[in-house]
Amino acid sequence: MEGIEHRTLMVNGINMHIAEKGQGPAILFVHGFPELWYSWRHQIIGLAARGYRCIAPDMRGYGETDAPPAHTSYTVFHTVGDLVGLLDALGLEQVFVVGHDWGAHLAWSFCQFRPDRVKALVNLSVAYRPRHPTLTPLQAFKAAYGEDYYICRFQNPGEAEEEFSRISPATLMKMFLSSQKPRPFMLPKGIFGSVTEPTELPPWVTEEDINYFASKFEKTGFTGGFNYYRALDINWELSAPWAGMQIKVPVKFITGDLDPTYYMPGVQEYINGGGFKKDVPFLQDLVVMEGVGHFINQVKPEEINEHILDFIQKFSS
């Protein structure tokens, strides 16, 4: 794709595939679920053309990167360790970081654990949320949405895999990427038994895009992605030493007003009521884009590229 190069590096004990393009200050792009480096294709091409070195890995468990089988190998310490190891392998002391979905969650943790490696952060979709002192993530999700909430249904090894196996990866990707409604994704048992393939794709997704995602998930399945969710409560247990620590790097946060994550209980109050700014004191820009759902960097690539560029230029040298 337009000069994007690919290679595999040994980092943190795993083989990690990366896509990269461009020369100049480095930007590290971190994808979410169910995605790949490919989710950043527009940003890689657009920002490389503007004088930046763009680096987008397939995260642990995805695409051409190794996928350890146990969910205990997917804690935030493993995955942030992968990112630190990647920077070391590339000889990069500091980078700009851009995250989306699970990638945003990992980017918050990256900045919390290793702010010395981050020049500035642009995070999409998932706002920072401080660690609750007594309630685990799964307890919170079950209380808010019940047992059929997708994160709750992803917990038992083999169960979600069996559900997803009932439908082709191409149809699954069309379902995920076509969704633009601000509602939580529920996964009651047997939901895929009556699923029909979307009749048409939104204008920002092509059959070529779907085929690329599907070709990788046909090989790997979705277990790697599920394992991030299965490690949520482990993350909560292990992250206690960082409770109350602020995110002390320059930050720009962007979400869509149709993104389901923006409608999670308490999120808008937290973002707009001062809690977010307290926990992220160097938050400089907060953008809520109208008419945009979850996959914001793919839906509005040119606008997101300009938002990223406008922010990181302040810190580029």
N, C-alpha and C positions, 0 to 999 in steps of 0.2 A: 504493500500500500504506500505509494508515493514516497519511496525511499526509506521506509521504516525498517530498521535492522533488528535482528533477533539473535540472542545468544543465551547460553545457560551458564550460570555461575554456582560454585559451591559456597553456600552461606549458612551459617548456624547449623551445620550438619545435614542440610538438605540441598538438592539441586533446584535452583530457582531460575525459571525462564523469565527473561525481560525483553521488552520491546523498547527501542530508543531511537531518537532522531534529534539532530540539531547540535549546535555548539553554543557555548556561553554559560551563564549561570544555570545550575541544575534545578529542575523541578521533578519531584518524586510524586507520582500519581498512585493512589491506593484505592482499589476497587472494592465493591461490596458483593452482596448475594442477590441473585445468582448471576454473577458477571465474570469478566475476565479483563486482562489488559486492554482488550478490544473496546471496552466501554469508553476508553479515553482516546479513541482514534482521532476524533475531531480536535481534541485539545493538543495531542501530540503534533499533528500536522500544522495546526494554526499557530501554536506558540513556538514551535521550532522555526517557523518562518519569520518570527518576530525576534529572533536572536537568543533563544533559550535551548538548553539541552534537556530534552524531555525523556523521562525514564518511567516505564510502567511495567511492573512485574505482574505475572500471574501469582497471586498469593498462595501460600501453603494450602494444598488440597484442591487447587484449581488448575485446569488447563494442562500446560506442559511442566508445571512445577510438581515436585514430589508431594505425595499425599500420605503421611503417616496414618495408620489405621485407627489408632486410639484417640478418642475425643480429648483425653488428658494431654495430648500433644498440641492442642489448639488454644491454649490459654493466651491471654493478652501478652504474657511474658515471652512465650514462644514466638508469637507473630511480630511483636515489636522487636524482639531479638533478631528476627529475619530481616527487618528493615535496617536495623543498625549494622548487621552483618553485610547487607547489600552495599551500604554506603562504604564500609571498610573495603570490600572487594573492589569497588569502583574507585577507591582512593579519594573519596569526597568527604571533606570535613563537615561541611554544612550544606543544606539544601532547602529550597522552598518545598512545602508539602501541600498537596491537594488531595482531600479524601471525600468519599461519598459512601453513604449507607454504612455497612460494617467498616469500610475503609475510613470513614469519618470517625467512628468509634475508636479505631486503632490509632488514628492520627491524634486524637485528643490524648490518648495514653502515651503515645510517642513523645508528645510535647511535655507531658507531665513527668515522664521518666528521664528523658534526655533532651531538655530544652537547649543544651549546648550544640546539638546537631541540627537545629531548625532555625532558619532565618526568619521565616514567617509562615503562617498557616492560612489556607483558604479551605474551609470545610463546607460541604454541601449536604443538606437534608437532615442530618442527625445532629442535634444540638448536644453540647456537653451536659451531662447530668451528674451531680455529685453522688458519691456512694451513700446509700441510705444506711444509717447505723444499725438497724435491727431487721430490716426487711430485705430478703434476697430478691434478685431480679425475677425469678420464676414465681415467687410468692406474689410479687406486685402484679405481674402479668395475669396470673390466674384470678386475682382479686378484681382486676379491671375488666377482663374479657372472658374469663371462664376457660375450661379445659380445651375447647376447640380452637382457641387462638393458635395461629400457626407456630409460634415459638414454643408453646406448650406441647403441641403435637409433634414437634421435631425432636423431642427429648429422648424417646426410647429407640435405641439402635435397631434398625431394621424396619420399624413401623412406617416412618415417613418414606423410606426407600421403596417399600412395597406399594404405597399409595402413588408415588411418582412413577413407578414402573408401569402403571396402567395407561399411561399416555406418553406420546413421543416427546423427546426433548424439544423438537421444533415447535410442537403445539404448546408445550409448557412455556417456552420463551415468548411465543406470541401472546400468550395469556398475560405473563408478567409485564412485558414491555408495552402492551396495549392499555394496561390499566392506568387510568388517570383520575380515579374517584377517591375522595378523602375518606375512605372507610377501612377499618382493620381487616386484614386477610384472615378469614376463618378457614379451618381445614377439618370439617367434620368427616368421620369415617365414610368412605365410599364416595366422596365428593367428585372424584375423577371418573366415576362410572358413567356419568351422564354428560360429561364435558364435550362440547363440540368446538372445533377449531374456529377461531375468529374469522369472519368472512373477509375482512380486509384489514390491512395493517395501517397504523397511523402514518402520516406522511413522513415522519422522521425515522422510520424503520424500513429497511429494504429486505427483500427475500435473501439477498447476499448476507446481510447482517445476521438474520435468523439462522441461515445455514452455517455461518461460522460458529456462532454460539452452540448450536445443536451438535455440530461435528465434534466439539470438545467434550460436551457433556455426555454424548453417546459413548465416548471412550472411558470417561472417569466416573460417570454417575454423579450424584449430588451429595454423597456422604461427606466429602471434604467440607462443603458449605454448611451442612447440618452440624458438623462437629464444632463450629464456632459457637452455635447456639447451645450445644450440649455442655460447653465449658463456661457458660455465663455464671453459674453459681460458684464454680471453682474460682473464677476471676474475682467474684465478690469476697470470697474467703481470703484469697491471697493478697488482695489490694488494700487490706486494712491499714498497713503502714503509711499509705498515701492519702488516707481520708483527710479531707479538709485542705489539701494542697491545691493552690491555684494554678491555672494555666498561664504561664508567664512568658509567652511569645506574642508578637503582633498577630492579630487574628481578624479575618473577614469571614462572616458566616452568611450563607445564602440558602434559602429554602423556597419551596413553592407553596402558594396558598391552597393547592389541592393535594399536597403531600400528606399521606396518612400519618406520618411521624409528627406532623405539625398539629395533629388533632389528638395525640395521645394525652391522657389525663394530666393536667397541670403544665403541659409544655408551653402553651402560649402565655400562661401567667408567669412562668419562669423566665421565658425569653424577654417578655415585655415589661415585667414587673420589677426588674432590678436584680433578681437572683443570678441571672446569666452574667451580667456585667460584674457582679461581685466575685463570682468564681473565675471569670475570664477577664481580669482587669485591663488587659491590653487589647480588648475587643475594640476595633476601630470602625468597622463597617458591619451593618446588619441589613440584609436585603431580603424582602419577601416578594418574590416574583408572582405576578398575577397570572392565573390561568394555567399554571404549570404543576404537574404532579411529581412523582417520586424521582423519575430518571432524568433529572433536570439537566445534567451535562450533555445528554443525548438529545433531549427535546429542544433545547435552546442553545446549541453549541456555540454559535457566534457571540451571543450575549454573555454566556459564561466565560468564553475566552477573553472578552473585553473586561469583564469583572476581575478575572484573575490577573490579567496584564496590568490593569489600572492600579491594583493593590501592590503587586510584587515589585513594580517599577520603583516604588518608594524606597525599597530596600536593596535594589540591585546596584552593583558597582562594577 
